[in-house]
Amino acid sequence: MFTGIVEELGNVVGVTDLGDAARLTVRGPLVTADASHGDSIAVNGVCLTVVETADGTFTADVMKETLDRSSLGGLTPDDRVNLERAATLSTRLGGHLVQGHVDGVGEILFRQSGREWEIVTVSLPAELARYVVEKGSITVDGVSLTVTSVSERDFAVSLIPTTLNLTTLGTKGVGDPVNLEVDVIAKYVEKLVGERES
């Protein structure tokens, strides 16, 4: 479990194609400082399991399911990535409950700059639209954000200077893919209500 508060901007060091999987090595001195084999680290919002650490880097295996459902398959060496260690029982919940299980991939459609903020509009896969509500939470590339507007095809979020400076969302351009995770509570509510009505 994560909170969607990015701890560090990491760099992809290496990507090894394993056919139906990949091995990803990422430099992140902060998140690896106390990491060991079996720990979870979110990379652009995708929960990955650490298989080894060395000199401020960690390596994780990425299976085909993850490559198919997220943007991780497009990563190349030197790409910047958002990193967050798994939450503990003493972690402050500064964002919202994030599982690190990507629901779909959106695309940045538009960026509107203000003096010290930006509004970013992202495409919304049709099957996820019912879970996204104005003023609700959504995770974009591992960043917990508040939805400022939503339609059946897209949604917008407002990015403060901290988010622009400390995450990849500050440099992503129109057309770039982003991992989306909707609020898991909405999915559970839908399932429970559906079961009561049937």
ABEGO torsion letter per residue (X at the ends): XBAGBBABBBBBABBBBAGABBBBBBBBAAAAAABBBGBBBBBGGBBBBBABBBGGBBBBBBBAAAAAABAAAABBBGBBBBBBBBBBAABBBABBBBAGBBAEBBBBABBBBBAABBBBBBBBBAAAAAABBBGBBBBBGGBBBBBABBBAABBBBBBBAAAAAABAAAABBBGBBBBBBBBAAAAAAAAAAAAAAX
